[in-house]
Amino acid sequence: MTISLSGERSVAVAHSSGFAASVRRHFAQIRADKARMKALKTLLEYDEFRLDDLGICRQDVLDALAHRAPAGQFLAFRRSARAAR
């Protein structure tokens, strides 16, 4: 291990903490993706009238499932586009 100055961490420690942060971010992304899928699948269980009250349709939800864009932003865009008609 090489330490540059007396108060600095070694390069090996800095690298391992970077790896740990990377692993934490990866698992956080997996949890976020699962929550997103669960929320969108819940929307698919709604009937057409309830979806219409929300300003979206079933195809909007299916499209949100197919895209990697944030679902909230995607559905808000579709809702505003439908309202502008």
PyMOL Python script that loads the backbone (N, CA, C, O; Angstrom):
from pymol import cmd

cmd.read_pdbstr("""\
ATOM      1  N   MET A   1       0.841  -1.170   0.000  1.00  0.00           N
ATOM      2  CA  MET A   1       0.000   0.000   0.000  1.00  0.00           C
ATOM      3  C   MET A   1       0.889   1.236   0.000  1.00  0.00           C
ATOM      4  O   MET A   1       1.902   1.308   0.695  1.00  0.00           O
ATOM      5  N   THR A   2       0.472   2.194  -0.800  1.00  0.00           N
ATOM      6  CA  THR A   2       1.225   3.432  -0.861  1.00  0.00           C
ATOM      7  C   THR A   2       0.380   4.565  -0.313  1.00  0.00           C
ATOM      8  O   THR A   2      -0.771   4.743  -0.712  1.00  0.00           O
ATOM      9  N   ILE A   3       0.946   5.321   0.589  1.00  0.00           N
ATOM     10  CA  ILE A   3       0.249   6.478   1.148  1.00  0.00           C
ATOM     11  C   ILE A   3       1.043   7.717   0.741  1.00  0.00           C
ATOM     12  O   ILE A   3       2.234   7.831   1.032  1.00  0.00           O
ATOM     13  N   SER A   4       0.369   8.633   0.068  1.00  0.00           N
ATOM     14  CA  SER A   4       1.067   9.811  -0.429  1.00  0.00           C
ATOM     15  C   SER A   4       1.419  10.772   0.683  1.00  0.00           C
ATOM     16  O   SER A   4       2.581  11.156   0.816  1.00  0.00           O
ATOM     17  N   LEU A   5       0.460  11.165   1.475  1.00  0.00           N
ATOM     18  CA  LEU A   5       0.690  12.084   2.584  1.00  0.00           C
ATOM     19  C   LEU A   5       0.189  11.436   3.863  1.00  0.00           C
ATOM     20  O   LEU A   5      -0.544  10.448   3.818  1.00  0.00           O
ATOM     21  N   SER A   6       0.573  11.976   4.975  1.00  0.00           N
ATOM     22  CA  SER A   6       0.267  11.335   6.246  1.00  0.00           C
ATOM     23  C   SER A   6      -1.227  11.190   6.521  1.00  0.00           C
ATOM     24  O   SER A   6      -1.618  10.232   7.188  1.00  0.00           O
ATOM     25  N   GLY A   7      -2.072  12.084   6.047  1.00  0.00           N
ATOM     26  CA  GLY A   7      -3.498  12.005   6.348  1.00  0.00           C
ATOM     27  C   GLY A   7      -4.337  11.383   5.259  1.00  0.00           C
ATOM     28  O   GLY A   7      -5.550  11.258   5.427  1.00  0.00           O
ATOM     29  N   GLU A   8      -3.741  10.986   4.146  1.00  0.00           N
ATOM     30  CA  GLU A   8      -4.512  10.460   3.017  1.00  0.00           C
ATOM     31  C   GLU A   8      -4.728   8.955   3.134  1.00  0.00           C
ATOM     32  O   GLU A   8      -3.942   8.228   3.741  1.00  0.00           O
ATOM     33  N   ARG A   9      -5.829   8.523   2.524  1.00  0.00           N
ATOM     34  CA  ARG A   9      -6.070   7.086   2.452  1.00  0.00           C
ATOM     35  C   ARG A   9      -5.214   6.503   1.341  1.00  0.00           C
ATOM     36  O   ARG A   9      -4.783   7.214   0.434  1.00  0.00           O
ATOM     37  N   SER A  10      -4.979   5.233   1.421  1.00  0.00           N
ATOM     38  CA  SER A  10      -4.197   4.587   0.368  1.00  0.00           C
ATOM     39  C   SER A  10      -5.044   4.443  -0.885  1.00  0.00           C
ATOM     40  O   SER A  10      -6.271   4.521  -0.830  1.00  0.00           O
ATOM     41  N   VAL A  11      -4.394   4.237  -1.990  1.00  0.00           N
ATOM     42  CA  VAL A  11      -5.077   4.049  -3.269  1.00  0.00           C
ATOM     43  C   VAL A  11      -5.958   2.806  -3.218  1.00  0.00           C
ATOM     44  O   VAL A  11      -7.056   2.806  -3.775  1.00  0.00           O
ATOM     45  N   ALA A  12      -5.497   1.759  -2.566  1.00  0.00           N
ATOM     46  CA  ALA A  12      -6.270   0.520  -2.474  1.00  0.00           C
ATOM     47  C   ALA A  12      -7.570   0.736  -1.707  1.00  0.00           C
ATOM     48  O   ALA A  12      -8.605   0.194  -2.095  1.00  0.00           O
ATOM     49  N   VAL A  13      -7.542   1.504  -0.645  1.00  0.00           N
ATOM     50  CA  VAL A  13      -8.747   1.774   0.138  1.00  0.00           C
ATOM     51  C   VAL A  13      -9.715   2.618  -0.671  1.00  0.00           C
ATOM     52  O   VAL A  13     -10.920   2.364  -0.660  1.00  0.00           O
ATOM     53  N   ALA A  14      -9.201   3.617  -1.371  1.00  0.00           N
ATOM     54  CA  ALA A  14     -10.062   4.470  -2.187  1.00  0.00           C
ATOM     55  C   ALA A  14     -10.729   3.658  -3.282  1.00  0.00           C
ATOM     56  O   ALA A  14     -11.907   3.866  -3.572  1.00  0.00           O
ATOM     57  N   HIS A  15     -10.006   2.747  -3.890  1.00  0.00           N
ATOM     58  CA  HIS A  15     -10.561   1.912  -4.961  1.00  0.00           C
ATOM     59  C   HIS A  15     -11.637   0.973  -4.417  1.00  0.00           C
ATOM     60  O   HIS A  15     -12.684   0.808  -5.044  1.00  0.00           O
ATOM     61  N   SER A  16     -11.395   0.362  -3.268  1.00  0.00           N
ATOM     62  CA  SER A  16     -12.371  -0.579  -2.733  1.00  0.00           C
ATOM     63  C   SER A  16     -13.650   0.139  -2.303  1.00  0.00           C
ATOM     64  O   SER A  16     -14.740  -0.415  -2.447  1.00  0.00           O
ATOM     65  N   SER A  17     -13.539   1.354  -1.780  1.00  0.00           N
ATOM     66  CA  SER A  17     -14.758   2.074  -1.406  1.00  0.00           C
ATOM     67  C   SER A  17     -15.521   2.507  -2.646  1.00  0.00           C
ATOM     68  O   SER A  17     -16.750   2.568  -2.624  1.00  0.00           O
ATOM     69  N   GLY A  18     -14.811   2.811  -3.729  1.00  0.00           N
ATOM     70  CA  GLY A  18     -15.466   3.135  -4.991  1.00  0.00           C
ATOM     71  C   GLY A  18     -16.231   1.932  -5.528  1.00  0.00           C
ATOM     72  O   GLY A  18     -17.325   2.069  -6.074  1.00  0.00           O
ATOM     73  N   PHE A  19     -15.645   0.765  -5.368  1.00  0.00           N
ATOM     74  CA  PHE A  19     -16.306  -0.464  -5.800  1.00  0.00           C
ATOM     75  C   PHE A  19     -17.555  -0.722  -4.966  1.00  0.00           C
ATOM     76  O   PHE A  19     -18.600  -1.094  -5.500  1.00  0.00           O
ATOM     77  N   ALA A  20     -17.442  -0.521  -3.647  1.00  0.00           N
ATOM     78  CA  ALA A  20     -18.590  -0.732  -2.764  1.00  0.00           C
ATOM     79  C   ALA A  20     -19.716   0.234  -3.105  1.00  0.00           C
ATOM     80  O   ALA A  20     -20.886  -0.149  -3.101  1.00  0.00           O
ATOM     81  N   ALA A  21     -19.371   1.477  -3.399  1.00  0.00           N
ATOM     82  CA  ALA A  21     -20.395   2.460  -3.780  1.00  0.00           C
ATOM     83  C   ALA A  21     -21.044   2.062  -5.090  1.00  0.00           C
ATOM     84  O   ALA A  21     -22.251   2.229  -5.268  1.00  0.00           O
ATOM     85  N   SER A  22     -20.256   1.542  -5.998  1.00  0.00           N
ATOM     86  CA  SER A  22     -20.790   1.088  -7.288  1.00  0.00           C
ATOM     87  C   SER A  22     -21.776  -0.066  -7.096  1.00  0.00           C
ATOM     88  O   SER A  22     -22.827  -0.104  -7.736  1.00  0.00           O
ATOM     89  N   VAL A  23     -21.437  -0.991  -6.228  1.00  0.00           N
ATOM     90  CA  VAL A  23     -22.326  -2.128  -5.945  1.00  0.00           C
ATOM     91  C   VAL A  23     -23.621  -1.635  -5.293  1.00  0.00           C
ATOM     92  O   VAL A  23     -24.712  -2.092  -5.634  1.00  0.00           O
ATOM     93  N   ARG A  24     -23.485  -0.685  -4.338  1.00  0.00           N
ATOM     94  CA  ARG A  24     -24.689  -0.129  -3.693  1.00  0.00           C
ATOM     95  C   ARG A  24     -25.586   0.564  -4.706  1.00  0.00           C
ATOM     96  O   ARG A  24     -26.805   0.403  -4.666  1.00  0.00           O
ATOM     97  N   ARG A  25     -24.994   1.337  -5.615  1.00  0.00           N
ATOM     98  CA  ARG A  25     -25.793   2.011  -6.658  1.00  0.00           C
ATOM     99  C   ARG A  25     -26.488   1.007  -7.559  1.00  0.00           C
ATOM    100  O   ARG A  25     -27.639   1.205  -7.949  1.00  0.00           O
ATOM    101  N   HIS A  26     -25.791  -0.065  -7.887  1.00  0.00           N
ATOM    102  CA  HIS A  26     -26.367  -1.105  -8.746  1.00  0.00           C
ATOM    103  C   HIS A  26     -27.606  -1.732  -8.091  1.00  0.00           C
ATOM    104  O   HIS A  26     -28.646  -1.880  -8.732  1.00  0.00           O
ATOM    105  N   PHE A  27     -27.485  -2.094  -6.823  1.00  0.00           N
ATOM    106  CA  PHE A  27     -28.620  -2.698  -6.132  1.00  0.00           C
ATOM    107  C   PHE A  27     -29.743  -1.694  -5.890  1.00  0.00           C
ATOM    108  O   PHE A  27     -30.916  -2.066  -5.892  1.00  0.00           O
ATOM    109  N   ALA A  28     -29.396  -0.434  -5.683  1.00  0.00           N
ATOM    110  CA  ALA A  28     -30.428   0.601  -5.547  1.00  0.00           C
ATOM    111  C   ALA A  28     -31.192   0.752  -6.855  1.00  0.00           C
ATOM    112  O   ALA A  28     -32.408   0.947  -6.845  1.00  0.00           O
ATOM    113  N   GLN A  29     -30.487   0.664  -7.980  1.00  0.00           N
ATOM    114  CA  GLN A  29     -31.153   0.751  -9.284  1.00  0.00           C
ATOM    115  C   GLN A  29     -32.070  -0.441  -9.503  1.00  0.00           C
ATOM    116  O   GLN A  29     -33.162  -0.291 -10.051  1.00  0.00           O
ATOM    117  N   ILE A  30     -31.645  -1.610  -9.085  1.00  0.00           N
ATOM    118  CA  ILE A  30     -32.489  -2.806  -9.213  1.00  0.00           C
ATOM    119  C   ILE A  30     -33.763  -2.639  -8.385  1.00  0.00           C
ATOM    120  O   ILE A  30     -34.856  -2.956  -8.855  1.00  0.00           O
ATOM    121  N   ARG A  31     -33.622  -2.135  -7.138  1.00  0.00           N
ATOM    122  CA  ARG A  31     -34.810  -1.906  -6.300  1.00  0.00           C
ATOM    123  C   ARG A  31     -35.740  -0.870  -6.934  1.00  0.00           C
ATOM    124  O   ARG A  31     -36.960  -1.034  -6.909  1.00  0.00           O
ATOM    125  N   ALA A  32     -35.174   0.186  -7.496  1.00  0.00           N
ATOM    126  CA  ALA A  32     -35.990   1.224  -8.137  1.00  0.00           C
ATOM    127  C   ALA A  32     -36.720   0.669  -9.360  1.00  0.00           C
ATOM    128  O   ALA A  32     -37.887   0.988  -9.591  1.00  0.00           O
ATOM    129  N   ASP A  33     -36.030  -0.162 -10.140  1.00  0.00           N
ATOM    130  CA  ASP A  33     -36.662  -0.772 -11.310  1.00  0.00           C
ATOM    131  C   ASP A  33     -37.815  -1.687 -10.904  1.00  0.00           C
ATOM    132  O   ASP A  33     -38.861  -1.700 -11.554  1.00  0.00           O
ATOM    133  N   LYS A  34     -37.623  -2.445  -9.836  1.00  0.00           N
ATOM    134  CA  LYS A  34     -38.691  -3.341  -9.362  1.00  0.00           C
ATOM    135  C   LYS A  34     -39.900  -2.532  -8.881  1.00  0.00           C
ATOM    136  O   LYS A  34     -41.042  -2.896  -9.159  1.00  0.00           O
ATOM    137  N   ALA A  35     -39.646  -1.441  -8.165  1.00  0.00           N
ATOM    138  CA  ALA A  35     -40.743  -0.595  -7.688  1.00  0.00           C
ATOM    139  C   ALA A  35     -41.485   0.031  -8.857  1.00  0.00           C
ATOM    140  O   ALA A  35     -42.712   0.133  -8.834  1.00  0.00           O
ATOM    141  N   ARG A  36     -40.750   0.450  -9.874  1.00  0.00           N
ATOM    142  CA  ARG A  36     -41.364   1.032 -11.077  1.00  0.00           C
ATOM    143  C   ARG A  36     -42.267   0.012 -11.773  1.00  0.00           C
ATOM    144  O   ARG A  36     -43.396   0.321 -12.152  1.00  0.00           O
ATOM    145  N   MET A  37     -41.752  -1.201 -11.935  1.00  0.00           N
ATOM    146  CA  MET A  37     -42.533  -2.254 -12.594  1.00  0.00           C
ATOM    147  C   MET A  37     -43.792  -2.573 -11.789  1.00  0.00           C
ATOM    148  O   MET A  37     -44.863  -2.769 -12.363  1.00  0.00           O
ATOM    149  N   LYS A  38     -43.667  -2.624 -10.475  1.00  0.00           N
ATOM    150  CA  LYS A  38     -44.821  -2.928  -9.629  1.00  0.00           C
ATOM    151  C   LYS A  38     -45.881  -1.839  -9.765  1.00  0.00           C
ATOM    152  O   LYS A  38     -47.072  -2.136  -9.868  1.00  0.00           O
ATOM    153  N   ALA A  39     -45.448  -0.576  -9.766  1.00  0.00           N
ATOM    154  CA  ALA A  39     -46.401   0.530  -9.886  1.00  0.00           C
ATOM    155  C   ALA A  39     -47.106   0.501 -11.242  1.00  0.00           C
ATOM    156  O   ALA A  39     -48.317   0.710 -11.317  1.00  0.00           O
ATOM    157  N   LEU A  40     -46.361   0.245 -12.300  1.00  0.00           N
ATOM    158  CA  LEU A  40     -46.976   0.213 -13.627  1.00  0.00           C
ATOM    159  C   LEU A  40     -47.910  -0.984 -13.781  1.00  0.00           C
ATOM    160  O   LEU A  40     -48.964  -0.876 -14.408  1.00  0.00           O
ATOM    161  N   LYS A  41     -47.526  -2.117 -13.212  1.00  0.00           N
ATOM    162  CA  LYS A  41     -48.406  -3.291 -13.279  1.00  0.00           C
ATOM    163  C   LYS A  41     -49.678  -3.062 -12.471  1.00  0.00           C
ATOM    164  O   LYS A  41     -50.740  -3.568 -12.834  1.00  0.00           O
ATOM    165  N   THR A  42     -49.582  -2.307 -11.385  1.00  0.00           N
ATOM    166  CA  THR A  42     -50.776  -1.946 -10.627  1.00  0.00           C
ATOM    167  C   THR A  42     -51.701  -1.080 -11.469  1.00  0.00           C
ATOM    168  O   THR A  42     -52.920  -1.250 -11.432  1.00  0.00           O
ATOM    169  N   LEU A  43     -51.126  -0.150 -12.227  1.00  0.00           N
ATOM    170  CA  LEU A  43     -51.940   0.678 -13.121  1.00  0.00           C
ATOM    171  C   LEU A  43     -52.651  -0.170 -14.180  1.00  0.00           C
ATOM    172  O   LEU A  43     -53.773   0.141 -14.579  1.00  0.00           O
ATOM    173  N   LEU A  44     -52.002  -1.226 -14.624  1.00  0.00           N
ATOM    174  CA  LEU A  44     -52.634  -2.101 -15.626  1.00  0.00           C
ATOM    175  C   LEU A  44     -53.855  -2.815 -15.063  1.00  0.00           C
ATOM    176  O   LEU A  44     -54.724  -3.245 -15.821  1.00  0.00           O
ATOM    177  N   GLU A  45     -53.931  -2.946 -13.742  1.00  0.00           N
ATOM    178  CA  GLU A  45     -55.085  -3.599 -13.130  1.00  0.00           C
ATOM    179  C   GLU A  45     -56.302  -2.673 -13.060  1.00  0.00           C
ATOM    180  O   GLU A  45     -57.425  -3.135 -12.855  1.00  0.00           O
ATOM    181  N   TYR A  46     -56.080  -1.369 -13.229  1.00  0.00           N
ATOM    182  CA  TYR A  46     -57.195  -0.414 -13.181  1.00  0.00           C
ATOM    183  C   TYR A  46     -58.099  -0.602 -14.388  1.00  0.00           C
ATOM    184  O   TYR A  46     -57.648  -1.028 -15.451  1.00  0.00           O
ATOM    185  N   ASP A  47     -59.393  -0.279 -14.217  1.00  0.00           N
ATOM    186  CA  ASP A  47     -60.288  -0.342 -15.362  1.00  0.00           C
ATOM    187  C   ASP A  47     -60.123   0.921 -16.211  1.00  0.00           C
ATOM    188  O   ASP A  47     -59.487   1.887 -15.793  1.00  0.00           O
ATOM    189  N   GLU A  48     -60.708   0.892 -17.407  1.00  0.00           N
ATOM    190  CA  GLU A  48     -60.547   1.995 -18.358  1.00  0.00           C
ATOM    191  C   GLU A  48     -61.060   3.322 -17.805  1.00  0.00           C
ATOM    192  O   GLU A  48     -60.482   4.373 -18.081  1.00  0.00           O
ATOM    193  N   PHE A  49     -62.132   3.281 -17.035  1.00  0.00           N
ATOM    194  CA  PHE A  49     -62.704   4.513 -16.488  1.00  0.00           C
ATOM    195  C   PHE A  49     -61.757   5.182 -15.495  1.00  0.00           C
ATOM    196  O   PHE A  49     -61.606   6.404 -15.488  1.00  0.00           O
ATOM    197  N   ARG A  50     -61.126   4.367 -14.663  1.00  0.00           N
ATOM    198  CA  ARG A  50     -60.195   4.930 -13.676  1.00  0.00           C
ATOM    199  C   ARG A  50     -58.945   5.492 -14.359  1.00  0.00           C
ATOM    200  O   ARG A  50     -58.436   6.546 -13.980  1.00  0.00           O
ATOM    201  N   LEU A  51     -58.461   4.766 -15.373  1.00  0.00           N
ATOM    202  CA  LEU A  51     -57.320   5.273 -16.129  1.00  0.00           C
ATOM    203  C   LEU A  51     -57.678   6.579 -16.837  1.00  0.00           C
ATOM    204  O   LEU A  51     -56.868   7.503 -16.906  1.00  0.00           O
ATOM    205  N   ASP A  52     -58.897   6.639 -17.357  1.00  0.00           N
ATOM    206  CA  ASP A  52     -59.347   7.862 -18.022  1.00  0.00           C
ATOM    207  C   ASP A  52     -59.424   9.022 -17.028  1.00  0.00           C
ATOM    208  O   ASP A  52     -59.113  10.162 -17.376  1.00  0.00           O
ATOM    209  N   ASP A  53     -59.833   8.736 -15.806  1.00  0.00           N
ATOM    210  CA  ASP A  53     -59.837   9.769 -14.766  1.00  0.00           C
ATOM    211  C   ASP A  53     -58.425  10.298 -14.496  1.00  0.00           C
ATOM    212  O   ASP A  53     -58.245  11.470 -14.166  1.00  0.00           O
ATOM    213  N   LEU A  54     -57.439   9.428 -14.639  1.00  0.00           N
ATOM    214  CA  LEU A  54     -56.047   9.829 -14.455  1.00  0.00           C
ATOM    215  C   LEU A  54     -55.481  10.539 -15.680  1.00  0.00           C
ATOM    216  O   LEU A  54     -54.396  11.119 -15.626  1.00  0.00           O
ATOM    217  N   GLY A  55     -56.228  10.490 -16.789  1.00  0.00           N
ATOM    218  CA  GLY A  55     -55.793  11.159 -18.012  1.00  0.00           C
ATOM    219  C   GLY A  55     -54.890  10.316 -18.891  1.00  0.00           C
ATOM    220  O   GLY A  55     -54.215  10.838 -19.779  1.00  0.00           O
ATOM    221  N   ILE A  56     -54.877   9.010 -18.645  1.00  0.00           N
ATOM    222  CA  ILE A  56     -54.053   8.106 -19.449  1.00  0.00           C
ATOM    223  C   ILE A  56     -54.908   6.942 -19.925  1.00  0.00           C
ATOM    224  O   ILE A  56     -56.052   6.785 -19.498  1.00  0.00           O
ATOM    225  N   CYS A  57     -54.349   6.134 -20.806  1.00  0.00           N
ATOM    226  CA  CYS A  57     -55.038   4.924 -21.251  1.00  0.00           C
ATOM    227  C   CYS A  57     -54.107   3.728 -21.036  1.00  0.00           C
ATOM    228  O   CYS A  57     -52.940   3.888 -20.678  1.00  0.00           O
ATOM    229  N   ARG A  58     -54.633   2.559 -21.254  1.00  0.00           N
ATOM    230  CA  ARG A  58     -53.869   1.338 -21.021  1.00  0.00           C
ATOM    231  C   ARG A  58     -52.614   1.292 -21.911  1.00  0.00           C
ATOM    232  O   ARG A  58     -51.562   0.820 -21.479  1.00  0.00           O
ATOM    233  N   GLN A  59     -52.732   1.781 -23.148  1.00  0.00           N
ATOM    234  CA  GLN A  59     -51.580   1.773 -24.051  1.00  0.00           C
ATOM    235  C   GLN A  59     -50.458   2.671 -23.533  1.00  0.00           C
ATOM    236  O   GLN A  59     -49.281   2.369 -23.730  1.00  0.00           O
ATOM    237  N   ASP A  60     -50.813   3.765 -22.876  1.00  0.00           N
ATOM    238  CA  ASP A  60     -49.800   4.633 -22.274  1.00  0.00           C
ATOM    239  C   ASP A  60     -48.999   3.869 -21.220  1.00  0.00           C
ATOM    240  O   ASP A  60     -47.778   4.005 -21.139  1.00  0.00           O
ATOM    241  N   VAL A  61     -49.684   3.079 -20.429  1.00  0.00           N
ATOM    242  CA  VAL A  61     -49.012   2.303 -19.379  1.00  0.00           C
ATOM    243  C   VAL A  61     -48.118   1.234 -20.012  1.00  0.00           C
ATOM    244  O   VAL A  61     -46.995   1.008 -19.562  1.00  0.00           O
ATOM    245  N   LEU A  62     -48.624   0.582 -21.055  1.00  0.00           N
ATOM    246  CA  LEU A  62     -47.811  -0.427 -21.744  1.00  0.00           C
ATOM    247  C   LEU A  62     -46.575   0.201 -22.379  1.00  0.00           C
ATOM    248  O   LEU A  62     -45.492  -0.383 -22.347  1.00  0.00           O
ATOM    249  N   ASP A  63     -46.739   1.392 -22.957  1.00  0.00           N
ATOM    250  CA  ASP A  63     -45.595   2.096 -23.537  1.00  0.00           C
ATOM    251  C   ASP A  63     -44.593   2.493 -22.458  1.00  0.00           C
ATOM    252  O   ASP A  63     -43.384   2.427 -22.683  1.00  0.00           O
ATOM    253  N   ALA A  64     -45.079   2.904 -21.291  1.00  0.00           N
ATOM    254  CA  ALA A  64     -44.196   3.263 -20.183  1.00  0.00           C
ATOM    255  C   ALA A  64     -43.409   2.040 -19.707  1.00  0.00           C
ATOM    256  O   ALA A  64     -42.248   2.161 -19.317  1.00  0.00           O
ATOM    257  N   LEU A  65     -44.034   0.878 -19.740  1.00  0.00           N
ATOM    258  CA  LEU A  65     -43.329  -0.355 -19.377  1.00  0.00           C
ATOM    259  C   LEU A  65     -42.220  -0.662 -20.377  1.00  0.00           C
ATOM    260  O   LEU A  65     -41.171  -1.185 -20.000  1.00  0.00           O
ATOM    261  N   ALA A  66     -42.446  -0.340 -21.648  1.00  0.00           N
ATOM    262  CA  ALA A  66     -41.474  -0.668 -22.696  1.00  0.00           C
ATOM    263  C   ALA A  66     -40.296   0.299 -22.732  1.00  0.00           C
ATOM    264  O   ALA A  66     -39.222  -0.064 -23.211  1.00  0.00           O
ATOM    265  N   HIS A  67     -40.473   1.519 -22.237  1.00  0.00           N
ATOM    266  CA  HIS A  67     -39.417   2.523 -22.289  1.00  0.00           C
ATOM    267  C   HIS A  67     -38.635   2.559 -20.984  1.00  0.00           C
ATOM    268  O   HIS A  67     -39.150   2.207 -19.923  1.00  0.00           O
ATOM    269  N   ARG A  68     -37.390   2.987 -21.083  1.00  0.00           N
ATOM    270  CA  ARG A  68     -36.553   3.113 -19.888  1.00  0.00           C
ATOM    271  C   ARG A  68     -36.662   4.497 -19.259  1.00  0.00           C
ATOM    272  O   ARG A  68     -36.071   4.750 -18.209  1.00  0.00           O
ATOM    273  N   ALA A  69     -37.408   5.385 -19.890  1.00  0.00           N
ATOM    274  CA  ALA A  69     -37.580   6.734 -19.352  1.00  0.00           C
ATOM    275  C   ALA A  69     -38.338   6.650 -18.029  1.00  0.00           C
ATOM    276  O   ALA A  69     -39.083   5.697 -17.804  1.00  0.00           O
ATOM    277  N   PRO A  70     -38.154   7.636 -17.153  1.00  0.00           N
ATOM    278  CA  PRO A  70     -38.924   7.643 -15.901  1.00  0.00           C
ATOM    279  C   PRO A  70     -40.428   7.605 -16.195  1.00  0.00           C
ATOM    280  O   PRO A  70     -40.943   8.432 -16.948  1.00  0.00           O
ATOM    281  N   ALA A  71     -41.109   6.651 -15.602  1.00  0.00           N
ATOM    282  CA  ALA A  71     -42.519   6.414 -15.914  1.00  0.00           C
ATOM    283  C   ALA A  71     -43.385   7.623 -15.600  1.00  0.00           C
ATOM    284  O   ALA A  71     -44.301   7.935 -16.360  1.00  0.00           O
ATOM    285  N   GLY A  72     -43.118   8.303 -14.506  1.00  0.00           N
ATOM    286  CA  GLY A  72     -43.916   9.463 -14.129  1.00  0.00           C
ATOM    287  C   GLY A  72     -43.851  10.556 -15.178  1.00  0.00           C
ATOM    288  O   GLY A  72     -44.874  11.135 -15.547  1.00  0.00           O
ATOM    289  N   GLN A  73     -42.654  10.838 -15.657  1.00  0.00           N
ATOM    290  CA  GLN A  73     -42.492  11.853 -16.688  1.00  0.00           C
ATOM    291  C   GLN A  73     -43.144  11.414 -17.988  1.00  0.00           C
ATOM    292  O   GLN A  73     -43.784  12.216 -18.669  1.00  0.00           O
ATOM    293  N   PHE A  74     -42.984  10.152 -18.330  1.00  0.00           N
ATOM    294  CA  PHE A  74     -43.553   9.620 -19.562  1.00  0.00           C
ATOM    295  C   PHE A  74     -45.079   9.721 -19.547  1.00  0.00           C
ATOM    296  O   PHE A  74     -45.691  10.176 -20.513  1.00  0.00           O
ATOM    297  N   LEU A  75     -45.680   9.292 -18.443  1.00  0.00           N
ATOM    298  CA  LEU A  75     -47.138   9.338 -18.338  1.00  0.00           C
ATOM    299  C   LEU A  75     -47.649  10.778 -18.251  1.00  0.00           C
ATOM    300  O   LEU A  75     -48.723  11.079 -18.771  1.00  0.00           O
ATOM    301  N   ALA A  76     -46.907  11.656 -17.611  1.00  0.00           N
ATOM    302  CA  ALA A  76     -47.302  13.065 -17.537  1.00  0.00           C
ATOM    303  C   ALA A  76     -47.287  13.688 -18.932  1.00  0.00           C
ATOM    304  O   ALA A  76     -48.163  14.485 -19.267  1.00  0.00           O
ATOM    305  N   PHE A  77     -46.296  13.327 -19.744  1.00  0.00           N
ATOM    306  CA  PHE A  77     -46.242  13.819 -21.112  1.00  0.00           C
ATOM    307  C   PHE A  77     -47.446  13.332 -21.913  1.00  0.00           C
ATOM    308  O   PHE A  77     -48.073  14.106 -22.635  1.00  0.00           O
ATOM    309  N   ARG A  78     -47.762  12.055 -21.781  1.00  0.00           N
ATOM    310  CA  ARG A  78     -48.919  11.510 -22.501  1.00  0.00           C
ATOM    311  C   ARG A  78     -50.219  12.167 -22.027  1.00  0.00           C
ATOM    312  O   ARG A  78     -51.102  12.465 -22.831  1.00  0.00           O
ATOM    313  N   ARG A  79     -50.325  12.387 -20.717  1.00  0.00           N
ATOM    314  CA  ARG A  79     -51.525  13.026 -20.154  1.00  0.00           C
ATOM    315  C   ARG A  79     -51.684  14.441 -20.701  1.00  0.00           C
ATOM    316  O   ARG A  79     -52.785  14.845 -21.076  1.00  0.00           O
ATOM    317  N   SER A  80     -50.579  15.197 -20.747  1.00  0.00           N
ATOM    318  CA  SER A  80     -50.673  16.577 -21.234  1.00  0.00           C
ATOM    319  C   SER A  80     -50.937  16.613 -22.728  1.00  0.00           C
ATOM    320  O   SER A  80     -51.647  17.497 -23.207  1.00  0.00           O
ATOM    321  N   ALA A  81     -50.375  15.662 -23.477  1.00  0.00           N
ATOM    322  CA  ALA A  81     -50.643  15.596 -24.906  1.00  0.00           C
ATOM    323  C   ALA A  81     -52.109  15.274 -25.177  1.00  0.00           C
ATOM    324  O   ALA A  81     -52.709  15.821 -26.102  1.00  0.00           O
ATOM    325  N   ARG A  82     -52.681  14.384 -24.369  1.00  0.00           N
ATOM    326  CA  ARG A  82     -54.084  14.034 -24.535  1.00  0.00           C
ATOM    327  C   ARG A  82     -54.978  15.196 -24.141  1.00  0.00           C
ATOM    328  O   ARG A  82     -56.018  15.402 -24.765  1.00  0.00           O
ATOM    329  N   ALA A  83     -54.606  15.958 -23.128  1.00  0.00           N
ATOM    330  CA  ALA A  83     -55.408  17.103 -22.676  1.00  0.00           C
ATOM    331  C   ALA A  83     -55.379  18.245 -23.689  1.00  0.00           C
ATOM    332  O   ALA A  83     -56.322  19.032 -23.779  1.00  0.00           O
ATOM    333  N   ALA A  84     -54.289  18.326 -24.447  1.00  0.00           N
ATOM    334  CA  ALA A  84     -54.155  19.407 -25.431  1.00  0.00           C
ATOM    335  C   ALA A  84     -55.037  19.181 -26.663  1.00  0.00           C
ATOM    336  O   ALA A  84     -55.248  20.112 -27.440  1.00  0.00           O
ATOM    337  N   ARG A  85     -55.540  17.999 -26.850  1.00  0.00           N
ATOM    338  CA  ARG A  85     -56.383  17.700 -28.026  1.00  0.00           C
ATOM    339  C   ARG A  85     -57.709  18.370 -27.938  1.00  0.00           C
ATOM    340  O   ARG A  85     -58.534  18.225 -28.839  1.00  0.00           O
TER     341      ARG A  85
END
""", "prot")
cmd.dss("prot")
cmd.show_as("cartoon", "prot")
cmd.util.cbc("prot")
cmd.orient("prot")
